[in-house]
Amino acid sequence: LMNIADRSKLNPAIDTTVFQNVVSYIYWSSTTIIGVEHGGWDVNFYSGGVNWSNKSTSRYIRCVRDKN
């Protein structure tokens, strides 16, 4: 998820020729933070920033997969 964010763009921070109809919200990553029982990584598609939040926080989801 972090790899599809384009930090050179803003609102949305993503290539809109590939990902159309993107809304600049915060999306959950599937990656849990090691050592933080209720923590997970999220990606902000307004700015392209990556942060962590408590898993009880409401976030959007985006299905992605590895090219391999």
CHARMM internal coordinates of N, CA and C (Angstrom, degrees):
IC EDIT
DIST 1 N 1 CA 1.4549
DIST 1 CA 1 C 1.5173
ANGL 1 N 1 CA 1 C 110.19
DIST 1 C 2 N 1.3254
ANGL 1 CA 1 C 2 N 116.40
DIHE 1 N 1 CA 1 C 2 N -39.98
DIST 2 N 2 CA 1.4658
ANGL 1 C 2 N 2 CA 119.68
DIHE 1 CA 1 C 2 N 2 CA -179.77
DIST 2 CA 2 C 1.5241
ANGL 2 N 2 CA 2 C 111.33
DIHE 1 C 2 N 2 CA 2 C -64.78
DIST 2 C 3 N 1.3371
ANGL 2 CA 2 C 3 N 116.87
DIHE 2 N 2 CA 2 C 3 N -29.19
DIST 3 N 3 CA 1.4570
ANGL 2 C 3 N 3 CA 119.98
DIHE 2 CA 2 C 3 N 3 CA -176.62
DIST 3 CA 3 C 1.5215
ANGL 3 N 3 CA 3 C 113.76
DIHE 2 C 3 N 3 CA 3 C -76.08
DIST 3 C 4 N 1.3195
ANGL 3 CA 3 C 4 N 119.06
DIHE 3 N 3 CA 3 C 4 N -17.15
DIST 4 N 4 CA 1.4582
ANGL 3 C 4 N 4 CA 119.08
DIHE 3 CA 3 C 4 N 4 CA 178.49
DIST 4 CA 4 C 1.5249
ANGL 4 N 4 CA 4 C 111.89
DIHE 3 C 4 N 4 CA 4 C -91.61
DIST 4 C 5 N 1.3221
ANGL 4 CA 4 C 5 N 117.50
DIHE 4 N 4 CA 4 C 5 N -9.49
DIST 5 N 5 CA 1.4639
ANGL 4 C 5 N 5 CA 120.52
DIHE 4 CA 4 C 5 N 5 CA 174.96
DIST 5 CA 5 C 1.5281
ANGL 5 N 5 CA 5 C 108.37
DIHE 4 C 5 N 5 CA 5 C -71.84
DIST 5 C 6 N 1.3160
ANGL 5 CA 5 C 6 N 116.63
DIHE 5 N 5 CA 5 C 6 N 138.07
DIST 6 N 6 CA 1.4631
ANGL 5 C 6 N 6 CA 122.66
DIHE 5 CA 5 C 6 N 6 CA 178.07
DIST 6 CA 6 C 1.5257
ANGL 6 N 6 CA 6 C 107.64
DIHE 5 C 6 N 6 CA 6 C -113.33
DIST 6 C 7 N 1.3231
ANGL 6 CA 6 C 7 N 115.99
DIHE 6 N 6 CA 6 C 7 N 99.99
DIST 7 N 7 CA 1.4527
ANGL 6 C 7 N 7 CA 121.38
DIHE 6 CA 6 C 7 N 7 CA -175.35
DIST 7 CA 7 C 1.5245
ANGL 7 N 7 CA 7 C 113.76
DIHE 6 C 7 N 7 CA 7 C -72.15
DIST 7 C 8 N 1.3347
ANGL 7 CA 7 C 8 N 117.05
DIHE 7 N 7 CA 7 C 8 N -4.29
DIST 8 N 8 CA 1.4691
ANGL 7 C 8 N 8 CA 120.06
DIHE 7 CA 7 C 8 N 8 CA 175.77
DIST 8 CA 8 C 1.5308
ANGL 8 N 8 CA 8 C 110.60
DIHE 7 C 8 N 8 CA 8 C -87.23
DIST 8 C 9 N 1.3296
ANGL 8 CA 8 C 9 N 117.10
DIHE 8 N 8 CA 8 C 9 N -5.35
DIST 9 N 9 CA 1.4678
ANGL 8 C 9 N 9 CA 122.35
DIHE 8 CA 8 C 9 N 9 CA 179.76
DIST 9 CA 9 C 1.5199
ANGL 9 N 9 CA 9 C 109.19
DIHE 8 C 9 N 9 CA 9 C -116.01
DIST 9 C 10 N 1.3110
ANGL 9 CA 9 C 10 N 115.10
DIHE 9 N 9 CA 9 C 10 N 163.84
DIST 10 N 10 CA 1.4532
ANGL 9 C 10 N 10 CA 120.78
DIHE 9 CA 9 C 10 N 10 CA -179.85
DIST 10 CA 10 C 1.5257
ANGL 10 N 10 CA 10 C 109.12
DIHE 9 C 10 N 10 CA 10 C -140.11
DIST 10 C 11 N 1.2898
ANGL 10 CA 10 C 11 N 116.16
DIHE 10 N 10 CA 10 C 11 N 132.67
DIST 11 N 11 CA 1.4649
ANGL 10 C 11 N 11 CA 124.95
DIHE 10 CA 10 C 11 N 11 CA 172.71
DIST 11 CA 11 C 1.5244
ANGL 11 N 11 CA 11 C 114.07
DIHE 10 C 11 N 11 CA 11 C 51.99
DIST 11 C 12 N 1.2999
ANGL 11 CA 11 C 12 N 120.94
DIHE 11 N 11 CA 11 C 12 N 67.87
DIST 12 N 12 CA 1.4572
ANGL 11 C 12 N 12 CA 127.28
DIHE 11 CA 11 C 12 N 12 CA 6.98
DIST 12 CA 12 C 1.5285
ANGL 12 N 12 CA 12 C 112.34
DIHE 11 C 12 N 12 CA 12 C -97.86
DIST 12 C 13 N 1.3145
ANGL 12 CA 12 C 13 N 114.94
DIHE 12 N 12 CA 12 C 13 N 153.97
DIST 13 N 13 CA 1.4578
ANGL 12 C 13 N 13 CA 122.57
DIHE 12 CA 12 C 13 N 13 CA 178.90
DIST 13 CA 13 C 1.5285
ANGL 13 N 13 CA 13 C 109.49
DIHE 12 C 13 N 13 CA 13 C -90.78
DIST 13 C 14 N 1.3255
ANGL 13 CA 13 C 14 N 114.83
DIHE 13 N 13 CA 13 C 14 N 65.55
DIST 14 N 14 CA 1.4670
ANGL 13 C 14 N 14 CA 121.57
DIHE 13 CA 13 C 14 N 14 CA -177.56
DIST 14 CA 14 C 1.5256
ANGL 14 N 14 CA 14 C 108.01
DIHE 13 C 14 N 14 CA 14 C -160.95
DIST 14 C 15 N 1.3079
ANGL 14 CA 14 C 15 N 117.53
DIHE 14 N 14 CA 14 C 15 N 155.29
DIST 15 N 15 CA 1.4605
ANGL 14 C 15 N 15 CA 122.21
DIHE 14 CA 14 C 15 N 15 CA 177.96
DIST 15 CA 15 C 1.5229
ANGL 15 N 15 CA 15 C 108.74
DIHE 14 C 15 N 15 CA 15 C -73.21
DIST 15 C 16 N 1.3263
ANGL 15 CA 15 C 16 N 116.97
DIHE 15 N 15 CA 15 C 16 N 105.59
DIST 16 N 16 CA 1.4640
ANGL 15 C 16 N 16 CA 121.01
DIHE 15 CA 15 C 16 N 16 CA -174.95
DIST 16 CA 16 C 1.5222
ANGL 16 N 16 CA 16 C 112.95
DIHE 15 C 16 N 16 CA 16 C -77.68
DIST 16 C 17 N 1.3432
ANGL 16 CA 16 C 17 N 118.45
DIHE 16 N 16 CA 16 C 17 N -6.87
DIST 17 N 17 CA 1.4640
ANGL 16 C 17 N 17 CA 119.08
DIHE 16 CA 16 C 17 N 17 CA 172.55
DIST 17 CA 17 C 1.5219
ANGL 17 N 17 CA 17 C 110.63
DIHE 16 C 17 N 17 CA 17 C -78.00
DIST 17 C 18 N 1.3376
ANGL 17 CA 17 C 18 N 116.55
DIHE 17 N 17 CA 17 C 18 N -25.87
DIST 18 N 18 CA 1.4686
ANGL 17 C 18 N 18 CA 121.84
DIHE 17 CA 17 C 18 N 18 CA 177.95
DIST 18 CA 18 C 1.5202
ANGL 18 N 18 CA 18 C 110.64
DIHE 17 C 18 N 18 CA 18 C -94.84
DIST 18 C 19 N 1.3190
ANGL 18 CA 18 C 19 N 116.64
DIHE 18 N 18 CA 18 C 19 N -44.62
DIST 19 N 19 CA 1.4687
ANGL 18 C 19 N 19 CA 122.62
DIHE 18 CA 18 C 19 N 19 CA -178.17
DIST 19 CA 19 C 1.5227
ANGL 19 N 19 CA 19 C 107.83
DIHE 18 C 19 N 19 CA 19 C -110.13
DIST 19 C 20 N 1.3086
ANGL 19 CA 19 C 20 N 116.10
DIHE 19 N 19 CA 19 C 20 N 99.57
DIST 20 N 20 CA 1.4553
ANGL 19 C 20 N 20 CA 120.97
DIHE 19 CA 19 C 20 N 20 CA -177.43
DIST 20 CA 20 C 1.5257
ANGL 20 N 20 CA 20 C 110.80
DIHE 19 C 20 N 20 CA 20 C -90.82
DIST 20 C 21 N 1.3160
ANGL 20 CA 20 C 21 N 115.60
DIHE 20 N 20 CA 20 C 21 N 157.58
DIST 21 N 21 CA 1.4687
ANGL 20 C 21 N 21 CA 122.84
DIHE 20 CA 20 C 21 N 21 CA 178.25
DIST 21 CA 21 C 1.5211
ANGL 21 N 21 CA 21 C 112.46
DIHE 20 C 21 N 21 CA 21 C 57.60
DIST 21 C 22 N 1.3249
ANGL 21 CA 21 C 22 N 116.67
DIHE 21 N 21 CA 21 C 22 N 41.43
DIST 22 N 22 CA 1.4633
ANGL 21 C 22 N 22 CA 121.48
DIHE 21 CA 21 C 22 N 22 CA 179.83
DIST 22 CA 22 C 1.5158
ANGL 22 N 22 CA 22 C 109.72
DIHE 21 C 22 N 22 CA 22 C -85.57
DIST 22 C 23 N 1.3039
ANGL 22 CA 22 C 23 N 115.77
DIHE 22 N 22 CA 22 C 23 N 135.51
DIST 23 N 23 CA 1.4594
ANGL 22 C 23 N 23 CA 122.14
DIHE 22 CA 22 C 23 N 23 CA 175.18
DIST 23 CA 23 C 1.5218
ANGL 23 N 23 CA 23 C 107.43
DIHE 22 C 23 N 23 CA 23 C -105.06
DIST 23 C 24 N 1.3188
ANGL 23 CA 23 C 24 N 117.07
DIHE 23 N 23 CA 23 C 24 N 137.80
DIST 24 N 24 CA 1.4623
ANGL 23 C 24 N 24 CA 122.32
DIHE 23 CA 23 C 24 N 24 CA -174.24
DIST 24 CA 24 C 1.5260
ANGL 24 N 24 CA 24 C 112.20
DIHE 23 C 24 N 24 CA 24 C -79.71
DIST 24 C 25 N 1.3107
ANGL 24 CA 24 C 25 N 116.22
DIHE 24 N 24 CA 24 C 25 N 68.00
DIST 25 N 25 CA 1.4525
ANGL 24 C 25 N 25 CA 121.23
DIHE 24 CA 24 C 25 N 25 CA 178.33
DIST 25 CA 25 C 1.5218
ANGL 25 N 25 CA 25 C 110.20
DIHE 24 C 25 N 25 CA 25 C -110.79
DIST 25 C 26 N 1.3043
ANGL 25 CA 25 C 26 N 115.30
DIHE 25 N 25 CA 25 C 26 N 179.55
DIST 26 N 26 CA 1.4647
ANGL 25 C 26 N 26 CA 121.75
DIHE 25 CA 25 C 26 N 26 CA 177.60
DIST 26 CA 26 C 1.5291
ANGL 26 N 26 CA 26 C 107.78
DIHE 25 C 26 N 26 CA 26 C -97.79
DIST 26 C 27 N 1.3275
ANGL 26 CA 26 C 27 N 115.60
DIHE 26 N 26 CA 26 C 27 N 129.85
DIST 27 N 27 CA 1.4624
ANGL 26 C 27 N 27 CA 122.19
DIHE 26 CA 26 C 27 N 27 CA -175.55
DIST 27 CA 27 C 1.5272
ANGL 27 N 27 CA 27 C 110.37
DIHE 26 C 27 N 27 CA 27 C -117.77
DIST 27 C 28 N 1.3035
ANGL 27 CA 27 C 28 N 116.15
DIHE 27 N 27 CA 27 C 28 N 141.54
DIST 28 N 28 CA 1.4620
ANGL 27 C 28 N 28 CA 121.60
DIHE 27 CA 27 C 28 N 28 CA 177.40
DIST 28 CA 28 C 1.5146
ANGL 28 N 28 CA 28 C 111.17
DIHE 27 C 28 N 28 CA 28 C -72.62
DIST 28 C 29 N 1.3184
ANGL 28 CA 28 C 29 N 115.92
DIHE 28 N 28 CA 28 C 29 N 141.09
DIST 29 N 29 CA 1.4512
ANGL 28 C 29 N 29 CA 122.47
DIHE 28 CA 28 C 29 N 29 CA 165.67
DIST 29 CA 29 C 1.5293
ANGL 29 N 29 CA 29 C 106.51
DIHE 28 C 29 N 29 CA 29 C -92.53
DIST 29 C 30 N 1.3052
ANGL 29 CA 29 C 30 N 117.40
DIHE 29 N 29 CA 29 C 30 N 160.59
DIST 30 N 30 CA 1.4686
ANGL 29 C 30 N 30 CA 119.74
DIHE 29 CA 29 C 30 N 30 CA 176.68
DIST 30 CA 30 C 1.5266
ANGL 30 N 30 CA 30 C 111.62
DIHE 29 C 30 N 30 CA 30 C -83.00
DIST 30 C 31 N 1.3195
ANGL 30 CA 30 C 31 N 117.06
DIHE 30 N 30 CA 30 C 31 N -3.46
DIST 31 N 31 CA 1.4636
ANGL 30 C 31 N 31 CA 121.93
DIHE 30 CA 30 C 31 N 31 CA -175.04
DIST 31 CA 31 C 1.5202
ANGL 31 N 31 CA 31 C 111.73
DIHE 30 C 31 N 31 CA 31 C -84.19
DIST 31 C 32 N 1.3181
ANGL 31 CA 31 C 32 N 115.51
DIHE 31 N 31 CA 31 C 32 N 122.75
DIST 32 N 32 CA 1.4622
ANGL 31 C 32 N 32 CA 122.12
DIHE 31 CA 31 C 32 N 32 CA 176.00
DIST 32 CA 32 C 1.5244
ANGL 32 N 32 CA 32 C 108.78
DIHE 31 C 32 N 32 CA 32 C -84.88
DIST 32 C 33 N 1.3041
ANGL 32 CA 32 C 33 N 116.76
DIHE 32 N 32 CA 32 C 33 N 148.36
DIST 33 N 33 CA 1.4594
ANGL 32 C 33 N 33 CA 121.24
DIHE 32 CA 32 C 33 N 33 CA 178.49
DIST 33 CA 33 C 1.5215
ANGL 33 N 33 CA 33 C 108.87
DIHE 32 C 33 N 33 CA 33 C -82.68
DIST 33 C 34 N 1.3063
ANGL 33 CA 33 C 34 N 116.26
DIHE 33 N 33 CA 33 C 34 N 122.99
DIST 34 N 34 CA 1.4639
ANGL 33 C 34 N 34 CA 121.28
DIHE 33 CA 33 C 34 N 34 CA 179.97
DIST 34 CA 34 C 1.5181
ANGL 34 N 34 CA 34 C 109.25
DIHE 33 C 34 N 34 CA 34 C -64.18
DIST 34 C 35 N 1.3200
ANGL 34 CA 34 C 35 N 115.89
DIHE 34 N 34 CA 34 C 35 N 129.11
DIST 35 N 35 CA 1.4589
ANGL 34 C 35 N 35 CA 121.38
DIHE 34 CA 34 C 35 N 35 CA 178.02
DIST 35 CA 35 C 1.5148
ANGL 35 N 35 CA 35 C 114.78
DIHE 34 C 35 N 35 CA 35 C 86.88
DIST 35 C 36 N 1.3268
ANGL 35 CA 35 C 36 N 117.67
DIHE 35 N 35 CA 35 C 36 N -5.38
DIST 36 N 36 CA 1.4696
ANGL 35 C 36 N 36 CA 121.58
DIHE 35 CA 35 C 36 N 36 CA 177.63
DIST 36 CA 36 C 1.5207
ANGL 36 N 36 CA 36 C 106.42
DIHE 35 C 36 N 36 CA 36 C -118.92
DIST 36 C 37 N 1.3023
ANGL 36 CA 36 C 37 N 116.11
DIHE 36 N 36 CA 36 C 37 N 99.70
DIST 37 N 37 CA 1.4664
ANGL 36 C 37 N 37 CA 122.00
DIHE 36 CA 36 C 37 N 37 CA -170.49
DIST 37 CA 37 C 1.5253
ANGL 37 N 37 CA 37 C 114.00
DIHE 36 C 37 N 37 CA 37 C -52.32
DIST 37 C 38 N 1.3082
ANGL 37 CA 37 C 38 N 117.65
DIHE 37 N 37 CA 37 C 38 N -41.33
DIST 38 N 38 CA 1.4665
ANGL 37 C 38 N 38 CA 121.06
DIHE 37 CA 37 C 38 N 38 CA -175.65
DIST 38 CA 38 C 1.5252
ANGL 38 N 38 CA 38 C 112.05
DIHE 37 C 38 N 38 CA 38 C -111.75
DIST 38 C 39 N 1.3432
ANGL 38 CA 38 C 39 N 117.34
DIHE 38 N 38 CA 38 C 39 N 22.41
DIST 39 N 39 CA 1.4602
ANGL 38 C 39 N 39 CA 120.79
DIHE 38 CA 38 C 39 N 39 CA -176.88
DIST 39 CA 39 C 1.5093
ANGL 39 N 39 CA 39 C 112.74
DIHE 38 C 39 N 39 CA 39 C -103.80
DIST 39 C 40 N 1.3198
ANGL 39 CA 39 C 40 N 116.19
DIHE 39 N 39 CA 39 C 40 N 144.01
DIST 40 N 40 CA 1.4544
ANGL 39 C 40 N 40 CA 122.26
DIHE 39 CA 39 C 40 N 40 CA 176.07
DIST 40 CA 40 C 1.5133
ANGL 40 N 40 CA 40 C 110.58
DIHE 39 C 40 N 40 CA 40 C -143.20
DIST 40 C 41 N 1.3256
ANGL 40 CA 40 C 41 N 116.13
DIHE 40 N 40 CA 40 C 41 N 154.23
DIST 41 N 41 CA 1.4650
ANGL 40 C 41 N 41 CA 121.52
DIHE 40 CA 40 C 41 N 41 CA 178.80
DIST 41 CA 41 C 1.5167
ANGL 41 N 41 CA 41 C 110.34
DIHE 40 C 41 N 41 CA 41 C -81.69
DIST 41 C 42 N 1.3389
ANGL 41 CA 41 C 42 N 115.63
DIHE 41 N 41 CA 41 C 42 N 145.99
DIST 42 N 42 CA 1.4521
ANGL 41 C 42 N 42 CA 120.40
DIHE 41 CA 41 C 42 N 42 CA 173.86
DIST 42 CA 42 C 1.5271
ANGL 42 N 42 CA 42 C 109.89
DIHE 41 C 42 N 42 CA 42 C -136.47
DIST 42 C 43 N 1.3243
ANGL 42 CA 42 C 43 N 115.98
DIHE 42 N 42 CA 42 C 43 N 159.00
DIST 43 N 43 CA 1.4625
ANGL 42 C 43 N 43 CA 122.53
DIHE 42 CA 42 C 43 N 43 CA -179.10
DIST 43 CA 43 C 1.5253
ANGL 43 N 43 CA 43 C 108.38
DIHE 42 C 43 N 43 CA 43 C -122.49
DIST 43 C 44 N 1.3238
ANGL 43 CA 43 C 44 N 115.64
DIHE 43 N 43 CA 43 C 44 N 128.44
DIST 44 N 44 CA 1.4558
ANGL 43 C 44 N 44 CA 122.04
DIHE 43 CA 43 C 44 N 44 CA -179.79
DIST 44 CA 44 C 1.5320
ANGL 44 N 44 CA 44 C 107.97
DIHE 43 C 44 N 44 CA 44 C -94.04
DIST 44 C 45 N 1.3125
ANGL 44 CA 44 C 45 N 117.85
DIHE 44 N 44 CA 44 C 45 N 112.07
DIST 45 N 45 CA 1.4548
ANGL 44 C 45 N 45 CA 120.95
DIHE 44 CA 44 C 45 N 45 CA -178.35
DIST 45 CA 45 C 1.5246
ANGL 45 N 45 CA 45 C 112.98
DIHE 44 C 45 N 45 CA 45 C -86.81
DIST 45 C 46 N 1.3176
ANGL 45 CA 45 C 46 N 118.12
DIHE 45 N 45 CA 45 C 46 N 11.72
DIST 46 N 46 CA 1.4621
ANGL 45 C 46 N 46 CA 121.15
DIHE 45 CA 45 C 46 N 46 CA 165.82
DIST 46 CA 46 C 1.5232
ANGL 46 N 46 CA 46 C 108.69
DIHE 45 C 46 N 46 CA 46 C -82.52
DIST 46 C 47 N 1.3536
ANGL 46 CA 46 C 47 N 115.76
DIHE 46 N 46 CA 46 C 47 N -46.73
DIST 47 N 47 CA 1.4670
ANGL 46 C 47 N 47 CA 121.20
DIHE 46 CA 46 C 47 N 47 CA -174.98
DIST 47 CA 47 C 1.5206
ANGL 47 N 47 CA 47 C 114.23
DIHE 46 C 47 N 47 CA 47 C -112.87
DIST 47 C 48 N 1.3321
ANGL 47 CA 47 C 48 N 117.53
DIHE 47 N 47 CA 47 C 48 N -16.21
DIST 48 N 48 CA 1.4555
ANGL 47 C 48 N 48 CA 120.90
DIHE 47 CA 47 C 48 N 48 CA -175.01
DIST 48 CA 48 C 1.5175
ANGL 48 N 48 CA 48 C 113.14
DIHE 47 C 48 N 48 CA 48 C 87.02
DIST 48 C 49 N 1.3191
ANGL 48 CA 48 C 49 N 116.64
DIHE 48 N 48 CA 48 C 49 N 3.23
DIST 49 N 49 CA 1.4563
ANGL 48 C 49 N 49 CA 121.27
DIHE 48 CA 48 C 49 N 49 CA -178.23
DIST 49 CA 49 C 1.5185
ANGL 49 N 49 CA 49 C 112.99
DIHE 48 C 49 N 49 CA 49 C -72.72
DIST 49 C 50 N 1.3210
ANGL 49 CA 49 C 50 N 114.80
DIHE 49 N 49 CA 49 C 50 N 153.00
DIST 50 N 50 CA 1.4647
ANGL 49 C 50 N 50 CA 122.61
DIHE 49 CA 49 C 50 N 50 CA 177.73
DIST 50 CA 50 C 1.5157
ANGL 50 N 50 CA 50 C 107.47
DIHE 49 C 50 N 50 CA 50 C -116.86
DIST 50 C 51 N 1.3106
ANGL 50 CA 50 C 51 N 116.88
DIHE 50 N 50 CA 50 C 51 N 136.69
DIST 51 N 51 CA 1.4559
ANGL 50 C 51 N 51 CA 121.99
DIHE 50 CA 50 C 51 N 51 CA -177.81
DIST 51 CA 51 C 1.5163
ANGL 51 N 51 CA 51 C 108.13
DIHE 50 C 51 N 51 CA 51 C -148.22
DIST 51 C 52 N 1.3092
ANGL 51 CA 51 C 52 N 116.13
DIHE 51 N 51 CA 51 C 52 N 177.67
DIST 52 N 52 CA 1.4616
ANGL 51 C 52 N 52 CA 119.00
DIHE 51 CA 51 C 52 N 52 CA 173.53
DIST 52 CA 52 C 1.5109
ANGL 52 N 52 CA 52 C 108.51
DIHE 51 C 52 N 52 CA 52 C -123.76
DIST 52 C 53 N 1.3194
ANGL 52 CA 52 C 53 N 114.36
DIHE 52 N 52 CA 52 C 53 N 151.70
DIST 53 N 53 CA 1.4620
ANGL 52 C 53 N 53 CA 121.45
DIHE 52 CA 52 C 53 N 53 CA -179.72
DIST 53 CA 53 C 1.5128
ANGL 53 N 53 CA 53 C 109.23
DIHE 52 C 53 N 53 CA 53 C -142.60
DIST 53 C 54 N 1.3150
ANGL 53 CA 53 C 54 N 115.38
DIHE 53 N 53 CA 53 C 54 N 164.61
DIST 54 N 54 CA 1.4443
ANGL 53 C 54 N 54 CA 121.12
DIHE 53 CA 53 C 54 N 54 CA 172.79
DIST 54 CA 54 C 1.5238
ANGL 54 N 54 CA 54 C 107.69
DIHE 53 C 54 N 54 CA 54 C -69.12
DIST 54 C 55 N 1.3228
ANGL 54 CA 54 C 55 N 117.05
DIHE 54 N 54 CA 54 C 55 N 136.82
DIST 55 N 55 CA 1.4660
ANGL 54 C 55 N 55 CA 121.07
DIHE 54 CA 54 C 55 N 55 CA -176.57
DIST 55 CA 55 C 1.5260
ANGL 55 N 55 CA 55 C 113.61
DIHE 54 C 55 N 55 CA 55 C -63.17
DIST 55 C 56 N 1.3054
ANGL 55 CA 55 C 56 N 118.00
DIHE 55 N 55 CA 55 C 56 N -13.07
DIST 56 N 56 CA 1.4622
ANGL 55 C 56 N 56 CA 119.93
DIHE 55 CA 55 C 56 N 56 CA 177.42
DIST 56 CA 56 C 1.5325
ANGL 56 N 56 CA 56 C 111.85
DIHE 55 C 56 N 56 CA 56 C -81.35
DIST 56 C 57 N 1.3427
ANGL 56 CA 56 C 57 N 117.78
DIHE 56 N 56 CA 56 C 57 N -6.86
DIST 57 N 57 CA 1.4566
ANGL 56 C 57 N 57 CA 122.61
DIHE 56 CA 56 C 57 N 57 CA 178.95
DIST 57 CA 57 C 1.5258
ANGL 57 N 57 CA 57 C 109.85
DIHE 56 C 57 N 57 CA 57 C -75.41
DIST 57 C 58 N 1.3172
ANGL 57 CA 57 C 58 N 117.10
DIHE 57 N 57 CA 57 C 58 N 136.78
DIST 58 N 58 CA 1.4642
ANGL 57 C 58 N 58 CA 121.11
DIHE 57 CA 57 C 58 N 58 CA 178.19
DIST 58 CA 58 C 1.5187
ANGL 58 N 58 CA 58 C 110.38
DIHE 57 C 58 N 58 CA 58 C -72.20
DIST 58 C 59 N 1.3166
ANGL 58 CA 58 C 59 N 116.51
DIHE 58 N 58 CA 58 C 59 N 129.79
DIST 59 N 59 CA 1.4535
ANGL 58 C 59 N 59 CA 123.74
DIHE 58 CA 58 C 59 N 59 CA 176.98
DIST 59 CA 59 C 1.5271
ANGL 59 N 59 CA 59 C 108.06
DIHE 58 C 59 N 59 CA 59 C -142.79
DIST 59 C 60 N 1.3070
ANGL 59 CA 59 C 60 N 116.36
DIHE 59 N 59 CA 59 C 60 N 163.37
DIST 60 N 60 CA 1.4570
ANGL 59 C 60 N 60 CA 121.69
DIHE 59 CA 59 C 60 N 60 CA 173.80
DIST 60 CA 60 C 1.5192
ANGL 60 N 60 CA 60 C 108.85
DIHE 59 C 60 N 60 CA 60 C -85.27
DIST 60 C 61 N 1.3407
ANGL 60 CA 60 C 61 N 115.81
DIHE 60 N 60 CA 60 C 61 N 168.85
DIST 61 N 61 CA 1.4654
ANGL 60 C 61 N 61 CA 120.21
DIHE 60 CA 60 C 61 N 61 CA 175.67
DIST 61 CA 61 C 1.5210
ANGL 61 N 61 CA 61 C 108.57
DIHE 60 C 61 N 61 CA 61 C -128.62
DIST 61 C 62 N 1.3123
ANGL 61 CA 61 C 62 N 115.23
DIHE 61 N 61 CA 61 C 62 N 152.26
DIST 62 N 62 CA 1.4580
ANGL 61 C 62 N 62 CA 122.41
DIHE 61 CA 61 C 62 N 62 CA 176.58
DIST 62 CA 62 C 1.5213
ANGL 62 N 62 CA 62 C 107.04
DIHE 61 C 62 N 62 CA 62 C -138.13
DIST 62 C 63 N 1.3064
ANGL 62 CA 62 C 63 N 116.68
DIHE 62 N 62 CA 62 C 63 N 126.10
DIST 63 N 63 CA 1.4584
ANGL 62 C 63 N 63 CA 120.42
DIHE 62 CA 62 C 63 N 63 CA 179.49
DIST 63 CA 63 C 1.5267
ANGL 63 N 63 CA 63 C 109.39
DIHE 62 C 63 N 63 CA 63 C -78.96
DIST 63 C 64 N 1.3117
ANGL 63 CA 63 C 64 N 116.37
DIHE 63 N 63 CA 63 C 64 N 126.09
DIST 64 N 64 CA 1.4594
ANGL 63 C 64 N 64 CA 122.80
DIHE 63 CA 63 C 64 N 64 CA 176.45
DIST 64 CA 64 C 1.5166
ANGL 64 N 64 CA 64 C 107.69
DIHE 63 C 64 N 64 CA 64 C -137.88
DIST 64 C 65 N 1.3252
ANGL 64 CA 64 C 65 N 115.81
DIHE 64 N 64 CA 64 C 65 N 159.63
DIST 65 N 65 CA 1.4588
ANGL 64 C 65 N 65 CA 120.14
DIHE 64 CA 64 C 65 N 65 CA 175.63
DIST 65 CA 65 C 1.5133
ANGL 65 N 65 CA 65 C 108.87
DIHE 64 C 65 N 65 CA 65 C -147.14
DIST 65 C 66 N 1.2984
ANGL 65 CA 65 C 66 N 115.33
DIHE 65 N 65 CA 65 C 66 N 159.45
DIST 66 N 66 CA 1.4443
ANGL 65 C 66 N 66 CA 122.20
DIHE 65 CA 65 C 66 N 66 CA 177.96
DIST 66 CA 66 C 1.5280
ANGL 66 N 66 CA 66 C 109.31
DIHE 65 C 66 N 66 CA 66 C -70.47
DIST 66 C 67 N 1.3279
ANGL 66 CA 66 C 67 N 117.18
DIHE 66 N 66 CA 66 C 67 N 145.33
DIST 67 N 67 CA 1.4679
ANGL 66 C 67 N 67 CA 120.51
DIHE 66 CA 66 C 67 N 67 CA 179.06
DIST 67 CA 67 C 1.5127
ANGL 67 N 67 CA 67 C 113.26
DIHE 66 C 67 N 67 CA 67 C -67.11
DIST 67 C 68 N 1.3181
ANGL 67 CA 67 C 68 N 117.70
DIHE 67 N 67 CA 67 C 68 N -21.16
DIST 68 N 68 CA 1.4779
ANGL 67 C 68 N 68 CA 121.19
DIHE 67 CA 67 C 68 N 68 CA -176.44
DIST 68 CA 68 C 1.4959
ANGL 68 N 68 CA 68 C 112.75
DIHE 67 C 68 N 68 CA 68 C -77.32
END
COOR INIT
IC SEED 1 N 1 CA 1 C
IC BUILD
